[in-house]
Amino acid sequence: MEWTKDFYHQQLVWSIDSGADLHGLRDDLVDKMVRHKENKRTKVLELGGGPGQFAVAAAKRGYEVTVIDIAPAAVRHIEKLAEEHQVEQHIRVLEADFYKVVFRERFDVICYWDGFGIGKDADQQQLLQRIADWLKPSGVALIDIYTPWYWAATAGQEMQMGDISRHYGFDAEGSRMTDTWWQTGDKEESIKQSLRCYSPADLQLLMKDINLVLVDLEPGGAMDYEQGSYREQVPLGEAMMFMAKLKWG
């Protein structure tokens, strides 16, 4: 999926150029992991680590973290952030495709924040099977899943971040949100991602032949575009995503 590599690499380069704060650590996500993990000693695998704000925050708390990202800019940023916080000994950074990478070890927690849904249903099933294979028997996977109802209602919205513009769309037939980025004034050179959206019931159907079960979920937040504000937690029927907690089953 080279097109995803190109999108995530350019997305991060533009975010850095626009002055986005990519150095603030995501302790809130570590707190969420701590609430849901079930092992005291935890080896963490993060898929799609982006700028590394969760991975480095987890490493600062003493967790042994392996983080994968396909984008070279992300890998460089994670390594730099880990060096800034002096946690290199607790973090392993891999520039790799998590549909292809091979692990000889298993993990207590596997996290995939804000990115599930690349490709077709079969791709999601392949990834979920890999996650099941990588989990320890008592491990948990924590995965953010985009909801179709929120993104259907959000289609047509645009956002401005410095000199970067974003446009959200929704493919109703495929139940996919689309997210198009461009440098303001240069829309012809835009980049675009498309993520499959699932309800909890859809997710359970997706996993019917995989040794994973949905044991808990936590609704995420929602953006109020008129007020320009973000609500951290809303009811599931209003949320842009939910975190699915998966275990062997």
CYANA upper distance limits for C-alpha pairs under 8 A (distance plus 0.5 A):
  1 MET  CA      5 LYS  CA      7.45
  2 GLU  CA      6 ASP  CA      6.87
  3 TRP  CA      7 PHE  CA      6.76
  4 THR  CA      8 TYR  CA      6.65
  4 THR  CA    118 ILE  CA      8.47
  4 THR  CA    193 GLN  CA      7.71
  5 LYS  CA      9 HIS  CA      6.51
  5 LYS  CA     70 ILE  CA      6.21
  5 LYS  CA     71 ALA  CA      5.92
  6 ASP  CA     10 GLN  CA      6.60
  6 ASP  CA     71 ALA  CA      7.85
  7 PHE  CA     11 GLN  CA      6.37
  7 PHE  CA    191 ILE  CA      6.55
  7 PHE  CA    192 LYS  CA      7.12
  7 PHE  CA    193 GLN  CA      7.30
  8 TYR  CA     12 LEU  CA      6.69
  8 TYR  CA     50 GLY  CA      8.43
  8 TYR  CA     70 ILE  CA      8.39
  8 TYR  CA     71 ALA  CA      6.43
  9 HIS  CA     13 VAL  CA      6.85
  9 HIS  CA     71 ALA  CA      5.17
  9 HIS  CA     72 PRO  CA      6.92
  9 HIS  CA     73 ALA  CA      6.09
  9 HIS  CA     74 ALA  CA      7.33
 10 GLN  CA     14 TRP  CA      6.56
 10 GLN  CA    191 ILE  CA      8.40
 11 GLN  CA     15 SER  CA      6.58
 11 GLN  CA    181 TRP  CA      8.14
 12 LEU  CA     16 ILE  CA      6.63
 12 LEU  CA     50 GLY  CA      8.13
 12 LEU  CA     51 PRO  CA      7.99
 12 LEU  CA     73 ALA  CA      7.12
 12 LEU  CA     74 ALA  CA      7.27
 13 VAL  CA     17 ASP  CA      6.71
 13 VAL  CA     73 ALA  CA      7.17
 14 TRP  CA     18 SER  CA      6.51
 14 TRP  CA    164 ILE  CA      7.85
 15 SER  CA     19 GLY  CA      7.03
 15 SER  CA     20 ALA  CA      6.00
 15 SER  CA    164 ILE  CA      8.38
 16 ILE  CA     20 ALA  CA      6.26
 16 ILE  CA     21 ASP  CA      8.36
 16 ILE  CA     22 LEU  CA      7.87
 18 SER  CA    161 MET  CA      7.64
 18 SER  CA    162 GLY  CA      5.85
 18 SER  CA    163 ASP  CA      6.61
 18 SER  CA    164 ILE  CA      7.44
 19 GLY  CA    162 GLY  CA      7.78
 20 ALA  CA    161 MET  CA      8.44
 22 LEU  CA     51 PRO  CA      6.81
 22 LEU  CA     53 GLN  CA      7.60
 23 HIS  CA     51 PRO  CA      8.48
 23 HIS  CA     53 GLN  CA      7.21
 23 HIS  CA     81 LEU  CA      7.48
 24 GLY  CA     53 GLN  CA      7.08
 25 LEU  CA     53 GLN  CA      5.02
 25 LEU  CA     54 PHE  CA      6.75
 25 LEU  CA     56 VAL  CA      7.58
 25 LEU  CA     57 ALA  CA      6.01
 26 ARG  CA     30 VAL  CA      7.29
 26 ARG  CA     53 GLN  CA      5.74
 26 ARG  CA     54 PHE  CA      5.34
 26 ARG  CA     57 ALA  CA      6.60
 27 ASP  CA     31 ASP  CA      6.61
 27 ASP  CA     54 PHE  CA      7.36
 27 ASP  CA     57 ALA  CA      6.31
 27 ASP  CA     58 ALA  CA      8.07
 28 ASP  CA     32 LYS  CA      6.80
 29 LEU  CA     33 MET  CA      6.70
 29 LEU  CA     54 PHE  CA      6.95
 30 VAL  CA     34 VAL  CA      6.66
 30 VAL  CA     54 PHE  CA      7.21
 30 VAL  CA     57 ALA  CA      7.42
 30 VAL  CA     58 ALA  CA      6.41
 31 ASP  CA     35 ARG  CA      6.80
 32 LYS  CA     36 HIS  CA      7.02
 33 MET  CA     37 LYS  CA      6.30
 33 MET  CA    142 LEU  CA      8.12
 36 HIS  CA    140 VAL  CA      8.39
 36 HIS  CA    245 LYS  CA      8.18
 37 LYS  CA    108 ASP  CA      8.29
 37 LYS  CA    109 VAL  CA      7.22
 37 LYS  CA    139 GLY  CA      8.02
 37 LYS  CA    140 VAL  CA      6.94
 38 GLU  CA    138 SER  CA      7.73
 38 GLU  CA    139 GLY  CA      7.42
 38 GLU  CA    140 VAL  CA      7.92
 39 ASN  CA    108 ASP  CA      7.23
 39 ASN  CA    138 SER  CA      8.04
 39 ASN  CA    139 GLY  CA      7.89
 41 ARG  CA     63 TYR  CA      8.41
 42 THR  CA     63 TYR  CA      6.61
 42 THR  CA     64 GLU  CA      7.46
 42 THR  CA    107 PHE  CA      8.08
 42 THR  CA    108 ASP  CA      5.92
 42 THR  CA    109 VAL  CA      7.40
 43 LYS  CA     63 TYR  CA      6.83
 43 LYS  CA     64 GLU  CA      5.57
 43 LYS  CA     65 VAL  CA      6.67
 43 LYS  CA     66 THR  CA      8.48
 43 LYS  CA    107 PHE  CA      5.76
 43 LYS  CA    108 ASP  CA      5.76
 43 LYS  CA    109 VAL  CA      6.98
 44 VAL  CA     63 TYR  CA      7.42
 44 VAL  CA     64 GLU  CA      6.61
 44 VAL  CA     65 VAL  CA      5.28
 44 VAL  CA     66 THR  CA      6.70
 44 VAL  CA    107 PHE  CA      6.45
 44 VAL  CA    108 ASP  CA      6.67
 44 VAL  CA    109 VAL  CA      5.43
 44 VAL  CA    110 ILE  CA      6.37
 44 VAL  CA    111 CYS  CA      8.04
 45 LEU  CA     65 VAL  CA      6.41
 45 LEU  CA     66 THR  CA      5.32
 45 LEU  CA     67 VAL  CA      6.28
 45 LEU  CA     68 ILE  CA      8.41
 45 LEU  CA    107 PHE  CA      7.00
 45 LEU  CA    109 VAL  CA      6.83
 45 LEU  CA    110 ILE  CA      5.21
 45 LEU  CA    111 CYS  CA      6.76
 46 GLU  CA     55 ALA  CA      7.51
 46 GLU  CA     65 VAL  CA      7.94
 46 GLU  CA     66 THR  CA      6.80
 46 GLU  CA     67 VAL  CA      5.18
 46 GLU  CA     68 ILE  CA      6.83
 46 GLU  CA    110 ILE  CA      6.29
 46 GLU  CA    111 CYS  CA      5.26
 46 GLU  CA    112 TYR  CA      6.40
 47 LEU  CA     67 VAL  CA      6.64
 47 LEU  CA     68 ILE  CA      5.74
 47 LEU  CA     69 ASP  CA      7.19
 47 LEU  CA     98 PHE  CA      7.57
 47 LEU  CA    110 ILE  CA      8.00
 47 LEU  CA    111 CYS  CA      6.74
 47 LEU  CA    112 TYR  CA      5.54
 47 LEU  CA    113 TRP  CA      8.21
 48 GLY  CA     67 VAL  CA      7.85
 48 GLY  CA     68 ILE  CA      6.14
 48 GLY  CA     69 ASP  CA      5.15
 48 GLY  CA     70 ILE  CA      7.75
 48 GLY  CA    112 TYR  CA      7.08
 48 GLY  CA    113 TRP  CA      8.07
 48 GLY  CA    115 GLY  CA      7.71
 49 GLY  CA     53 GLN  CA      8.42
 49 GLY  CA     54 PHE  CA      8.04
 49 GLY  CA     55 ALA  CA      7.48
 49 GLY  CA     67 VAL  CA      6.33
 49 GLY  CA     68 ILE  CA      6.41
 49 GLY  CA     69 ASP  CA      6.00
 49 GLY  CA     74 ALA  CA      7.92
 49 GLY  CA    112 TYR  CA      8.46
 50 GLY  CA     69 ASP  CA      7.02
 50 GLY  CA     71 ALA  CA      8.48
 50 GLY  CA     74 ALA  CA      5.70
 50 GLY  CA     75 VAL  CA      8.24
 50 GLY  CA     78 ILE  CA      8.23
 51 PRO  CA     74 ALA  CA      5.68
 51 PRO  CA     75 VAL  CA      8.04
 51 PRO  CA     77 HIS  CA      6.12
 51 PRO  CA     78 ILE  CA      6.05
 52 GLY  CA     56 VAL  CA      6.41
 52 GLY  CA     74 ALA  CA      7.92
 52 GLY  CA     77 HIS  CA      7.55
 52 GLY  CA     78 ILE  CA      5.13
 52 GLY  CA     81 LEU  CA      7.67
 53 GLN  CA     57 ALA  CA      6.64
 53 GLN  CA     78 ILE  CA      8.20
 53 GLN  CA     81 LEU  CA      8.45
 54 PHE  CA     58 ALA  CA      6.59
 55 ALA  CA     59 ALA  CA      6.66
 55 ALA  CA     65 VAL  CA      6.95
 55 ALA  CA     66 THR  CA      8.34
 55 ALA  CA     67 VAL  CA      7.11
 55 ALA  CA     91 ILE  CA      8.04
 56 VAL  CA     60 LYS  CA      6.59
 56 VAL  CA     78 ILE  CA      8.05
 56 VAL  CA     81 LEU  CA      7.53
 56 VAL  CA     82 ALA  CA      6.26
 56 VAL  CA     85 HIS  CA      8.14
 56 VAL  CA     87 VAL  CA      7.65
 56 VAL  CA     91 ILE  CA      7.90
 57 ALA  CA     61 ARG  CA      7.17
 58 ALA  CA     62 GLY  CA      7.27
 58 ALA  CA     63 TYR  CA      6.19
 58 ALA  CA     64 GLU  CA      8.47
 58 ALA  CA     65 VAL  CA      7.64
 59 ALA  CA     63 TYR  CA      5.43
 59 ALA  CA     64 GLU  CA      6.69
 59 ALA  CA     65 VAL  CA      6.60
 59 ALA  CA     87 VAL  CA      6.66
 59 ALA  CA     90 HIS  CA      5.93
 59 ALA  CA     91 ILE  CA      6.68
 60 LYS  CA     85 HIS  CA      7.95
 60 LYS  CA     87 VAL  CA      6.67
 60 LYS  CA     90 HIS  CA      8.37
 62 GLY  CA     90 HIS  CA      7.37
 63 TYR  CA     90 HIS  CA      7.20
 64 GLU  CA     90 HIS  CA      5.51
 64 GLU  CA     91 ILE  CA      6.57
 65 VAL  CA     90 HIS  CA      6.69
 65 VAL  CA     91 ILE  CA      5.24
 65 VAL  CA     92 ARG  CA      6.72
 66 THR  CA     91 ILE  CA      6.31
 66 THR  CA     92 ARG  CA      5.19
 66 THR  CA     93 VAL  CA      6.55
 66 THR  CA     94 LEU  CA      8.04
 67 VAL  CA     91 ILE  CA      7.97
 67 VAL  CA     92 ARG  CA      6.77
 67 VAL  CA     93 VAL  CA      5.60
 67 VAL  CA     94 LEU  CA      6.69
 68 ILE  CA     93 VAL  CA      6.62
 68 ILE  CA     94 LEU  CA      5.30
 68 ILE  CA     95 GLU  CA      6.46
 68 ILE  CA     96 ALA  CA      6.60
 68 ILE  CA     97 ASP  CA      8.10
 68 ILE  CA     98 PHE  CA      7.51
 69 ASP  CA     74 ALA  CA      7.11
 69 ASP  CA     75 VAL  CA      6.93
 69 ASP  CA     94 LEU  CA      7.01
 69 ASP  CA     95 GLU  CA      5.80
 69 ASP  CA     96 ALA  CA      6.37
 69 ASP  CA     97 ASP  CA      7.47
 69 ASP  CA     98 PHE  CA      8.32
 70 ILE  CA     74 ALA  CA      8.29
 70 ILE  CA     75 VAL  CA      8.39
 70 ILE  CA     95 GLU  CA      5.81
 70 ILE  CA     96 ALA  CA      5.45
 70 ILE  CA     97 ASP  CA      5.88
 70 ILE  CA     98 PHE  CA      8.42
 71 ALA  CA     75 VAL  CA      7.04
 71 ALA  CA     95 GLU  CA      7.40
 72 PRO  CA     76 ARG  CA      6.77
 72 PRO  CA     95 GLU  CA      7.17
 73 ALA  CA     77 HIS  CA      6.69
 74 ALA  CA     78 ILE  CA      6.62
 75 VAL  CA     79 GLU  CA      6.71
 75 VAL  CA     93 VAL  CA      7.23
 75 VAL  CA     94 LEU  CA      7.65
 75 VAL  CA     95 GLU  CA      6.62
 76 ARG  CA     80 LYS  CA      6.69
 77 HIS  CA     81 LEU  CA      6.55
 78 ILE  CA     82 ALA  CA      6.52
 78 ILE  CA     93 VAL  CA      7.86
 79 GLU  CA     83 GLU  CA      6.70
 79 GLU  CA     88 GLU  CA      8.27
 79 GLU  CA     93 VAL  CA      7.55
 80 LYS  CA     84 GLU  CA      6.72
 81 LEU  CA     85 HIS  CA      6.86
 82 ALA  CA     86 GLN  CA      6.38
 82 ALA  CA     87 VAL  CA      5.80
 82 ALA  CA     88 GLU  CA      6.04
 82 ALA  CA     91 ILE  CA      8.05
 83 GLU  CA     87 VAL  CA      6.89
 83 GLU  CA     88 GLU  CA      6.50
 87 VAL  CA     91 ILE  CA      7.09
 88 GLU  CA     92 ARG  CA      8.02
 96 ALA  CA    100 LYS  CA      8.16
 96 ALA  CA    101 VAL  CA      6.88
 97 ASP  CA    101 VAL  CA      6.50
 98 PHE  CA    127 LEU  CA      8.34
 99 TYR  CA    126 GLN  CA      8.13
 99 TYR  CA    127 LEU  CA      6.87
 99 TYR  CA    130 ARG  CA      8.41
103 PHE  CA    134 TRP  CA      7.82
105 GLU  CA    134 TRP  CA      7.54
106 ARG  CA    133 ASP  CA      8.24
106 ARG  CA    134 TRP  CA      5.26
106 ARG  CA    135 LEU  CA      5.73
106 ARG  CA    136 LYS  CA      5.83
107 PHE  CA    134 TRP  CA      6.65
107 PHE  CA    135 LEU  CA      5.53
107 PHE  CA    136 LYS  CA      6.01
107 PHE  CA    139 GLY  CA      7.25
108 ASP  CA    135 LEU  CA      6.74
108 ASP  CA    136 LYS  CA      6.17
108 ASP  CA    138 SER  CA      7.55
108 ASP  CA    139 GLY  CA      4.82
108 ASP  CA    140 VAL  CA      6.92
109 VAL  CA    135 LEU  CA      7.63
109 VAL  CA    139 GLY  CA      6.10
109 VAL  CA    140 VAL  CA      5.57
109 VAL  CA    141 ALA  CA      6.12
109 VAL  CA    142 LEU  CA      7.94
110 ILE  CA    131 ILE  CA      7.86
110 ILE  CA    135 LEU  CA      7.74
110 ILE  CA    140 VAL  CA      7.03
110 ILE  CA    141 ALA  CA      5.10
110 ILE  CA    142 LEU  CA      6.71
111 CYS  CA    141 ALA  CA      6.35
111 CYS  CA    142 LEU  CA      5.33
111 CYS  CA    143 ILE  CA      6.34
112 TYR  CA    116 PHE  CA      7.43
112 TYR  CA    142 LEU  CA      6.87
112 TYR  CA    143 ILE  CA      5.27
112 TYR  CA    144 ASP  CA      6.85
113 TRP  CA    142 LEU  CA      8.29
113 TRP  CA    143 ILE  CA      6.44
113 TRP  CA    144 ASP  CA      5.68
114 ASP  CA    143 ILE  CA      8.35
114 ASP  CA    144 ASP  CA      5.85
114 ASP  CA    145 ILE  CA      7.78
114 ASP  CA    146 TYR  CA      8.43
115 GLY  CA    144 ASP  CA      7.57
115 GLY  CA    145 ILE  CA      8.27
115 GLY  CA    195 LEU  CA      8.02
116 PHE  CA    124 GLN  CA      8.26
116 PHE  CA    143 ILE  CA      7.71
116 PHE  CA    144 ASP  CA      7.00
116 PHE  CA    145 ILE  CA      6.54
116 PHE  CA    146 TYR  CA      8.10
116 PHE  CA    195 LEU  CA      7.54
116 PHE  CA    196 ARG  CA      8.21
117 GLY  CA    121 ASP  CA      8.46
117 GLY  CA    124 GLN  CA      6.98
117 GLY  CA    145 ILE  CA      8.04
117 GLY  CA    146 TYR  CA      8.33
117 GLY  CA    194 SER  CA      8.37
117 GLY  CA    195 LEU  CA      4.99
117 GLY  CA    196 ARG  CA      4.88
117 GLY  CA    197 CYS  CA      7.11
118 ILE  CA    123 ASP  CA      7.88
118 ILE  CA    124 GLN  CA      7.81
118 ILE  CA    194 SER  CA      7.33
118 ILE  CA    195 LEU  CA      5.70
118 ILE  CA    196 ARG  CA      7.10
119 GLY  CA    123 ASP  CA      6.27
119 GLY  CA    124 GLN  CA      7.79
119 GLY  CA    194 SER  CA      8.41
119 GLY  CA    195 LEU  CA      7.71
119 GLY  CA    196 ARG  CA      7.89
120 LYS  CA    124 GLN  CA      7.13
120 LYS  CA    196 ARG  CA      7.84
121 ASP  CA    125 GLN  CA      6.74
121 ASP  CA    196 ARG  CA      8.35
121 ASP  CA    206 LEU  CA      7.92
122 ALA  CA    126 GLN  CA      6.63
123 ASP  CA    127 LEU  CA      6.72
124 GLN  CA    128 LEU  CA      6.58
124 GLN  CA    206 LEU  CA      8.45
125 GLN  CA    129 GLN  CA      6.58
125 GLN  CA    206 LEU  CA      7.00
125 GLN  CA    207 MET  CA      7.34
125 GLN  CA    210 ILE  CA      8.34
126 GLN  CA    130 ARG  CA      6.81
127 LEU  CA    131 ILE  CA      6.67
128 LEU  CA    132 ALA  CA      6.70
128 LEU  CA    207 MET  CA      7.99
128 LEU  CA    210 ILE  CA      7.90
128 LEU  CA    212 LEU  CA      8.49
129 GLN  CA    133 ASP  CA      6.79
129 GLN  CA    210 ILE  CA      6.52
129 GLN  CA    211 ASN  CA      8.06
130 ARG  CA    134 TRP  CA      6.68
131 ILE  CA    135 LEU  CA      6.68
131 ILE  CA    141 ALA  CA      8.01
132 ALA  CA    210 ILE  CA      8.13
132 ALA  CA    211 ASN  CA      6.95
132 ALA  CA    212 LEU  CA      6.97
132 ALA  CA    248 TRP  CA      7.48
135 LEU  CA    139 GLY  CA      5.96
135 LEU  CA    140 VAL  CA      7.51
135 LEU  CA    141 ALA  CA      8.17
137 PRO  CA    248 TRP  CA      7.08
138 SER  CA    247 LYS  CA      8.05
138 SER  CA    248 TRP  CA      8.16
139 GLY  CA    247 LYS  CA      7.04
139 GLY  CA    248 TRP  CA      8.33
140 VAL  CA    245 LYS  CA      7.08
140 VAL  CA    246 LEU  CA      6.11
140 VAL  CA    247 LYS  CA      5.55
140 VAL  CA    248 TRP  CA      8.43
141 ALA  CA    244 ALA  CA      8.28
141 ALA  CA    245 LYS  CA      6.19
141 ALA  CA    246 LEU  CA      5.50
141 ALA  CA    247 LYS  CA      7.04
142 LEU  CA    243 MET  CA      6.85
142 LEU  CA    244 ALA  CA      6.17
142 LEU  CA    245 LYS  CA      5.32
142 LEU  CA    246 LEU  CA      7.04
143 ILE  CA    243 MET  CA      5.87
143 ILE  CA    244 ALA  CA      5.70
143 ILE  CA    245 LYS  CA      7.22
144 ASP  CA    241 MET  CA      6.84
144 ASP  CA    242 PHE  CA      6.14
144 ASP  CA    243 MET  CA      4.85
144 ASP  CA    244 ALA  CA      6.77
145 ILE  CA    197 CYS  CA      7.32
145 ILE  CA    198 TYR  CA      7.08
145 ILE  CA    241 MET  CA      5.72
145 ILE  CA    242 PHE  CA      5.88
145 ILE  CA    243 MET  CA      6.65
145 ILE  CA    244 ALA  CA      7.49
146 TYR  CA    151 TRP  CA      8.45
146 TYR  CA    195 LEU  CA      8.34
146 TYR  CA    196 ARG  CA      7.91
146 TYR  CA    197 CYS  CA      5.35
146 TYR  CA    198 TYR  CA      6.74
146 TYR  CA    199 SER  CA      8.49
146 TYR  CA    240 MET  CA      6.42
146 TYR  CA    241 MET  CA      4.67
146 TYR  CA    242 PHE  CA      7.17
147 THR  CA    151 TRP  CA      7.21
147 THR  CA    197 CYS  CA      5.63
147 THR  CA    198 TYR  CA      5.91
147 THR  CA    199 SER  CA      6.27
147 THR  CA    239 ALA  CA      7.61
147 THR  CA    240 MET  CA      6.08
147 THR  CA    241 MET  CA      5.61
147 THR  CA    242 PHE  CA      7.76
148 PRO  CA    152 ALA  CA      6.44
148 PRO  CA    175 SER  CA      6.65
148 PRO  CA    176 ARG  CA      7.78
148 PRO  CA    177 MET  CA      8.16
148 PRO  CA    197 CYS  CA      5.52
148 PRO  CA    198 TYR  CA      6.61
148 PRO  CA    199 SER  CA      7.42
149 TRP  CA    153 ALA  CA      6.87
149 TRP  CA    237 GLY  CA      7.97
149 TRP  CA    238 GLU  CA      8.21
149 TRP  CA    240 MET  CA      8.45
150 TYR  CA    154 THR  CA      6.69
150 TYR  CA    237 GLY  CA      8.43
150 TYR  CA    238 GLU  CA      6.82
150 TYR  CA    239 ALA  CA      6.80
150 TYR  CA    240 MET  CA      5.61
151 TRP  CA    155 ALA  CA      6.68
151 TRP  CA    168 TYR  CA      8.47
151 TRP  CA    169 GLY  CA      8.01
151 TRP  CA    170 PHE  CA      6.80
151 TRP  CA    177 MET  CA      6.41
151 TRP  CA    240 MET  CA      7.24
152 ALA  CA    169 GLY  CA      8.19
152 ALA  CA    170 PHE  CA      6.03
152 ALA  CA    171 ASP  CA      8.48
152 ALA  CA    172 ALA  CA      7.65
152 ALA  CA    177 MET  CA      8.05
154 THR  CA    168 TYR  CA      7.31
154 THR  CA    169 GLY  CA      7.74
154 THR  CA    170 PHE  CA      8.39
155 ALA  CA    168 TYR  CA      5.78
155 ALA  CA    169 GLY  CA      4.68
155 ALA  CA    170 PHE  CA      5.92
156 GLY  CA    167 HIS  CA      7.08
156 GLY  CA    168 TYR  CA      6.09
156 GLY  CA    169 GLY  CA      6.13
157 GLN  CA    167 HIS  CA      6.41
157 GLN  CA    168 TYR  CA      6.00
157 GLN  CA    169 GLY  CA      8.12
157 GLN  CA    225 TYR  CA      8.37
158 GLU  CA    165 SER  CA      7.61
158 GLU  CA    166 ARG  CA      5.88
158 GLU  CA    167 HIS  CA      4.91
158 GLU  CA    168 TYR  CA      6.83
159 MET  CA    165 SER  CA      6.35
159 MET  CA    166 ARG  CA      5.60
159 MET  CA    167 HIS  CA      7.12
160 GLN  CA    164 ILE  CA      6.37
160 GLN  CA    165 SER  CA      5.19
160 GLN  CA    166 ARG  CA      6.89
161 MET  CA    165 SER  CA      6.82
163 ASP  CA    183 GLN  CA      6.40
163 ASP  CA    184 THR  CA      5.99
164 ILE  CA    181 TRP  CA      7.37
164 ILE  CA    182 TRP  CA      6.33
164 ILE  CA    183 GLN  CA      5.17
164 ILE  CA    184 THR  CA      6.03
165 SER  CA    181 TRP  CA      6.24
165 SER  CA    182 TRP  CA      5.97
165 SER  CA    183 GLN  CA      6.63
165 SER  CA    184 THR  CA      6.18
166 ARG  CA    179 ASP  CA      7.24
166 ARG  CA    180 THR  CA      5.93
166 ARG  CA    181 TRP  CA      5.13
166 ARG  CA    182 TRP  CA      7.21
167 HIS  CA    178 THR  CA      8.48
167 HIS  CA    179 ASP  CA      6.35
167 HIS  CA    180 THR  CA      5.64
167 HIS  CA    181 TRP  CA      7.25
168 TYR  CA    177 MET  CA      7.61
168 TYR  CA    178 THR  CA      6.08
168 TYR  CA    179 ASP  CA      5.35
168 TYR  CA    180 THR  CA      7.03
169 GLY  CA    177 MET  CA      6.30
169 GLY  CA    178 THR  CA      5.31
169 GLY  CA    179 ASP  CA      7.05
170 PHE  CA    175 SER  CA      7.63
170 PHE  CA    176 ARG  CA      6.20
170 PHE  CA    177 MET  CA      4.98
170 PHE  CA    178 THR  CA      6.24
171 ASP  CA    175 SER  CA      6.06
171 ASP  CA    176 ARG  CA      5.54
171 ASP  CA    177 MET  CA      6.81
171 ASP  CA    178 THR  CA      7.97
172 ALA  CA    176 ARG  CA      7.28
174 GLY  CA    196 ARG  CA      7.92
175 SER  CA    196 ARG  CA      6.48
175 SER  CA    197 CYS  CA      6.17
175 SER  CA    198 TYR  CA      8.23
176 ARG  CA    194 SER  CA      6.68
176 ARG  CA    195 LEU  CA      5.79
176 ARG  CA    196 ARG  CA      4.84
176 ARG  CA    197 CYS  CA      5.95
177 MET  CA    194 SER  CA      6.15
177 MET  CA    195 LEU  CA      5.94
177 MET  CA    196 ARG  CA      7.08
177 MET  CA    197 CYS  CA      7.34
178 THR  CA    192 LYS  CA      7.45
178 THR  CA    193 GLN  CA      6.24
178 THR  CA    194 SER  CA      4.94
178 THR  CA    195 LEU  CA      7.08
179 ASP  CA    192 LYS  CA      6.10
179 ASP  CA    193 GLN  CA      5.84
179 ASP  CA    194 SER  CA      6.96
180 THR  CA    190 SER  CA      7.09
180 THR  CA    191 ILE  CA      6.19
180 THR  CA    192 LYS  CA      4.78
180 THR  CA    193 GLN  CA      7.05
181 TRP  CA    190 SER  CA      5.97
181 TRP  CA    191 ILE  CA      5.78
181 TRP  CA    192 LYS  CA      6.72
182 TRP  CA    186 ASP  CA      6.89
182 TRP  CA    187 LYS  CA      5.83
182 TRP  CA    188 GLU  CA      8.40
182 TRP  CA    189 GLU  CA      6.94
182 TRP  CA    190 SER  CA      4.87
182 TRP  CA    191 ILE  CA      6.92
183 GLN  CA    187 LYS  CA      7.17
183 GLN  CA    189 GLU  CA      8.32
183 GLN  CA    190 SER  CA      7.92
186 ASP  CA    190 SER  CA      7.90
198 TYR  CA    202 ASP  CA      5.87
198 TYR  CA    203 LEU  CA      6.47
199 SER  CA    203 LEU  CA      6.75
200 PRO  CA    204 GLN  CA      6.84
201 ALA  CA    205 LEU  CA      6.90
202 ASP  CA    206 LEU  CA      6.71
203 LEU  CA    207 MET  CA      6.90
204 GLN  CA    208 LYS  CA      6.74
204 GLN  CA    213 VAL  CA      7.75
204 GLN  CA    214 LEU  CA      7.37
207 MET  CA    211 ASN  CA      8.03
207 MET  CA    212 LEU  CA      7.01
207 MET  CA    213 VAL  CA      7.83
211 ASN  CA    248 TRP  CA      5.98
211 ASN  CA    249 GLY  CA      5.99
212 LEU  CA    246 LEU  CA      6.53
212 LEU  CA    247 LYS  CA      5.83
212 LEU  CA    248 TRP  CA      5.03
212 LEU  CA    249 GLY  CA      5.67
213 VAL  CA    246 LEU  CA      5.89
213 VAL  CA    247 LYS  CA      6.03
213 VAL  CA    248 TRP  CA      6.67
213 VAL  CA    249 GLY  CA      5.82
214 LEU  CA    244 ALA  CA      7.08
214 LEU  CA    245 LYS  CA      6.38
214 LEU  CA    246 LEU  CA      5.25
214 LEU  CA    247 LYS  CA      7.34
215 VAL  CA    244 ALA  CA      8.36
215 VAL  CA    245 LYS  CA      6.31
215 VAL  CA    246 LEU  CA      6.33
215 VAL  CA    247 LYS  CA      7.34
216 ASP  CA    244 ALA  CA      6.73
216 ASP  CA    245 LYS  CA      5.61
216 ASP  CA    246 LEU  CA      7.86
217 LEU  CA    242 PHE  CA      6.94
217 LEU  CA    243 MET  CA      5.90
217 LEU  CA    244 ALA  CA      5.09
217 LEU  CA    245 LYS  CA      6.30
218 GLU  CA    242 PHE  CA      5.95
218 GLU  CA    243 MET  CA      5.53
218 GLU  CA    244 ALA  CA      7.25
219 PRO  CA    233 GLN  CA      7.06
219 PRO  CA    234 VAL  CA      7.12
219 PRO  CA    235 PRO  CA      6.90
219 PRO  CA    236 LEU  CA      5.56
219 PRO  CA    239 ALA  CA      6.58
219 PRO  CA    241 MET  CA      6.90
219 PRO  CA    242 PHE  CA      4.74
219 PRO  CA    243 MET  CA      6.82
220 GLY  CA    232 GLU  CA      7.11
220 GLY  CA    233 GLN  CA      5.65
220 GLY  CA    234 VAL  CA      6.97
220 GLY  CA    236 LEU  CA      7.98
220 GLY  CA    239 ALA  CA      5.97
220 GLY  CA    240 MET  CA      6.98
220 GLY  CA    241 MET  CA      5.82
220 GLY  CA    242 PHE  CA      5.61
220 GLY  CA    243 MET  CA      7.51
221 GLY  CA    230 TYR  CA      7.59
221 GLY  CA    231 ARG  CA      5.83
221 GLY  CA    232 GLU  CA      4.92
221 GLY  CA    233 GLN  CA      4.74
221 GLY  CA    234 VAL  CA      5.85
221 GLY  CA    238 GLU  CA      8.42
221 GLY  CA    239 ALA  CA      5.71
221 GLY  CA    240 MET  CA      6.67
221 GLY  CA    241 MET  CA      7.69
222 ALA  CA    230 TYR  CA      6.41
222 ALA  CA    231 ARG  CA      5.91
222 ALA  CA    232 GLU  CA      7.36
222 ALA  CA    233 GLN  CA      7.72
222 ALA  CA    234 VAL  CA      7.26
222 ALA  CA    238 GLU  CA      7.36
222 ALA  CA    239 ALA  CA      5.85
222 ALA  CA    240 MET  CA      6.08
223 MET  CA    228 GLY  CA      7.84
223 MET  CA    229 SER  CA      6.58
223 MET  CA    230 TYR  CA      4.96
223 MET  CA    231 ARG  CA      6.77
224 ASP  CA    228 GLY  CA      6.19
224 ASP  CA    229 SER  CA      5.80
224 ASP  CA    230 TYR  CA      6.43
224 ASP  CA    231 ARG  CA      8.01
225 TYR  CA    229 SER  CA      7.29
233 GLN  CA    239 ALA  CA      8.07
234 VAL  CA    238 GLU  CA      6.65
234 VAL  CA    239 ALA  CA      6.30
235 PRO  CA    239 ALA  CA      6.74
236 LEU  CA    242 PHE  CA      7.70
